[in-house]
Amino acid sequence: TTSLNVLSNTSNSHMLRAELYDFTFQSSILYGNQGLIGNNKAFSHDYTTQNNYLDYKLKLFKKLSIRPALFYQNAAVNHEKYTVHEGTQGLFNSSASVERMSASLKADYKVFKWLRLVGAVRVDKFSKPDEVYPSYQLSANVKPVENHMFRASAGRSFNGGFIVPTFANFTAFNG
């Protein structure tokens, strides 16, 4: 077999961002149709991704601020009109969605004029798989002189639920 590198995509997107006092809100939607192998209906699907984000910057001291945040995402695909309604088989053969809800807390501490520490923790809850994924990151930014900066960072994050490996229902070779 040979790999095919033909992909078709038609999409629309909309975004709204608002900042009021120390709050930041952002909402976006991306939707359209994607053909993983050109216009082959067995590998085409409609998709929608919605994102909503809200955070609040709280200055505790002159050199220390924290930023709690909430995040919601929904990703959905619908493949039925290209396969099930056509009486044929394809990649998903149905519709599916994955939701993610997250909460995070970021701390930013300017220790000295030349040293800044940033730490964050985040918890993601996915609908499929029904799991909770914690992650964290800590960074140290050192700026010894103007126009030069060094950064050291350590962290850990996890992959959660993705549409294709979670919901694909396709047999490439049957024999």
N, C-alpha and C positions, 0 to 999 in steps of 0.2 A: 504494500500500500504506500501511497505517497500522501504527505500532508498537504492540505489545501489552505491557502492563506487569503481566502476571499471572505470578507466580512461586510455585511451591510448594516447600517444603523440610521434610523431616523428618530430624532429626539427633540424634545422641548424642555425648557427649564425655566423656573421662576424662583426668585429669591427676595426675601424681605429681611433687612437688618435694621435694628433700632437700638439706640443707646439713649438712656434716660438716667440722669444722675450717675450712679455707679452700677446700674444694671445694663446688661447687654442681652438682647434677644435676637435670634436669627432663625428663620424658617425657610426651607427650600423644598422644591419638588422637581424631580426629573422623571420624565415619562416618554415612552416611545416604543419603537419596534426594532428588534435586533435579529439579524439572520446570521447565525454562526458559520454557515457555509453558503454565503451569498444569499440568493432568494429561494433556496431549497426550503419548502414549507415544513418539512420534518424537523428542521433545525432553526425555525423562526419562533419568536415569542414576543409578546407585549410585556413591558415592564414598567414599574413605578417605584421610585424611591423617594421617601419623605424623610426630612430631617428637621428636628426642632431642638434648639439649644437656648439655655438661659443661665446666666451667671451673675454674680454680684461681687464686686471688688470692695473689700473691707480693709481699710487702712487702720491697723491696730496701733502702730507706733510710727515715728518718722521713718524708720528704716525697715519696718516689717508690714507686709500686707498678705492677706489670704484671699482666695477666690474660690468659694464653693460654686459648683455648677451641676445642672441637670441636663440630660440629653435623652431624646427619644428618636428612634429610627424605625422605619418600616420599609422593607424591600419585598416586592411582590412580582411574580411572573405569572403569565397566563398563556398557555400553549394549546388550550382546548380547541379553539377555532381552526387551528392549523392541522390538528391531528384527529382528536376525538370526533369532532363534527364532520370531518372529511373521511372518517372510517379508515384511518391509517395510523401508523406508529411513528413516534419521534423521540425527542430527547426527554421531555417531561411527561407528556400525555395527560396533563392536568393543569391545575393552577396551584400555586403555593405561595406562602409568605413567611418571612422571618421578622420578628420584632426584637428590638434591643432597647433596654432602658439602662441608663448609666447615671452614676453620681460620682463626683470627683471633688477633691480638695487640693488646691495648689497654694504653697507658701513661698513667698519671695522675700529674702532677707539680704539687705545690702550691709554687710558686715563692716567693710571699709570702702573708701572711694574706689579702690582697685579690686575688691573681692565681693562677689555676689553669689549667694547660694539659693538655689531654686529646688524645691522638692514637691512631688505630687503623688497622690494615691487615687486610684480609680477602681470602681467596681462596675462590671457590665453584667447584666442579666439578659440572657437570650431566651426566646420562646422555644427554639429548636436548635440545638439540643437544650433541654430545660436545665441549664447550668448557670452558675455564677463564676465569673472570671475576674480575679483581682489583678491589678498591675500597679507598678510604682516606678518612679524615676527620681534620681537626685543628680543635680548638676552643680558644678562649681565653675564660675566664670572669673578669670583673672585677667585684669587689664593693667599690665605693668607700666605701659607708656601709651600715649595717644596713638591711635591708628593700629594698635596691635592688641589682640585678645587671644587667650587660650581658654579652652573649655574641656573639662573632664566630666564625663557623664556615665552613670550606671543605672540600669533599669531592667525591668522584666515585664513582658506583655504576652498575651495569649491570643490565638486565633479562636474565634467563636463560630457561630453558625453561618455558613455560606450557602446560597441557594443551590448551586449546581451539585456539590457533593452530598448535600442533604436530601435533595428531591429528585435528582436525575433517575430516570427509569428507562434505560436504553440498553439494548444488547447490540454490540457492534457486529459480532459474528455468531451465527446460530448454526451449529453444525456439529 
